[in-house]
Amino acid sequence: AIQMTQSPPSLSASVGDRVTITCRASEDIGNELGWYQQKRGKAPKFLIYAASTSYIGVPARFSASGSGTDFTLTINGLQPEDFATYYCLQDSYYPRTFGQGTKVEIK
Amino acid sequence: EEQMVESGGGLVQFGGSLRLSCAASGFMFGNYWMTWVRQVPGKGLEWVANIKRDASVSHYLDSVRDRFSISRDNAKNSLYLQMNSLRDEDTGVYYCVRDVSPKSGGRYYDAFDLWGQGTLVTVSS
């Protein structure tokens, strides 16, 4: 199975900061990657598909890029509601695999 | 309102069986691929299985392939997960998930846009 490695596992940031999360695939997955946000005690929320395409209603401060094996999710101007855990998910091969998550905490 | 409600979770002994159900409402259930995702409380997400709109195709996580079976009944707007020979590592919250499968550049992508509230499965040894 494709291994997805996210870094860092956690980070501390302040409101207004720019935050970047990376996700690395163990094999080339083209642009077949999505990003999800999960707040404590809640189901995940879908953010990005095709590595860089924002889903409907996702704030413009969320952007993503990458292809092949290396991908990034960037939050420009972190807002209080953005403190959460973020997961990448590859949808190039079965079984689908998530990264282990990156927890964004308040500094 | 679009929603999905899981049921059927609970405490089960090692080697036992459970059948999870997911009742969908507020949307055309038969138009979507559906997926089960699980999560050990406090841990990460794990994709478990998915099934095509007409139930003709399904895929599984390697560790559950010979033990779990995903199915659906489009007439009843329902998704199921039959889980047999349960192990400790199957413990977790199981989410029923809708895949809107957006198309871009001639390819369909996974896009899990609607999630149920989850049902907790606890396997006791």
HADDOCK unambig.tbl for C-alpha pairs under 7 A between the chains (distance, minus, plus):
assign (segid A and resid 32 and name CA) (segid B and resid 109 and name CA) 6.94 0.50 0.50
assign (segid A and resid 43 and name CA) (segid B and resid 115 and name CA) 6.32 0.50 0.50
assign (segid A and resid 43 and name CA) (segid B and resid 117 and name CA) 6.37 0.50 0.50
assign (segid A and resid 45 and name CA) (segid B and resid 113 and name CA) 6.83 0.50 0.50
assign (segid A and resid 46 and name CA) (segid B and resid 111 and name CA) 6.95 0.50 0.50
assign (segid A and resid 46 and name CA) (segid B and resid 112 and name CA) 6.12 0.50 0.50
assign (segid A and resid 46 and name CA) (segid B and resid 113 and name CA) 5.42 0.50 0.50
assign (segid A and resid 49 and name CA) (segid B and resid 109 and name CA) 6.86 0.50 0.50
assign (segid A and resid 49 and name CA) (segid B and resid 111 and name CA) 6.49 0.50 0.50
assign (segid A and resid 50 and name CA) (segid B and resid 109 and name CA) 6.63 0.50 0.50
assign (segid A and resid 91 and name CA) (segid B and resid 109 and name CA) 6.86 0.50 0.50
assign (segid A and resid 91 and name CA) (segid B and resid 110 and name CA) 6.07 0.50 0.50
assign (segid A and resid 95 and name CA) (segid B and resid 60 and name CA) 6.35 0.50 0.50
assign (segid A and resid 95 and name CA) (segid B and resid 61 and name CA) 5.30 0.50 0.50
assign (segid A and resid 96 and name CA) (segid B and resid 47 and name CA) 6.02 0.50 0.50
assign (segid A and resid 97 and name CA) (segid B and resid 46 and name CA) 6.82 0.50 0.50
assign (segid A and resid 97 and name CA) (segid B and resid 47 and name CA) 6.31 0.50 0.50
assign (segid A and resid 98 and name CA) (segid B and resid 45 and name CA) 6.41 0.50 0.50
assign (segid A and resid 98 and name CA) (segid B and resid 46 and name CA) 6.37 0.50 0.50
assign (segid A and resid 100 and name CA) (segid B and resid 44 and name CA) 5.55 0.50 0.50
assign (segid A and resid 101 and name CA) (segid B and resid 44 and name CA) 6.36 0.50 0.50
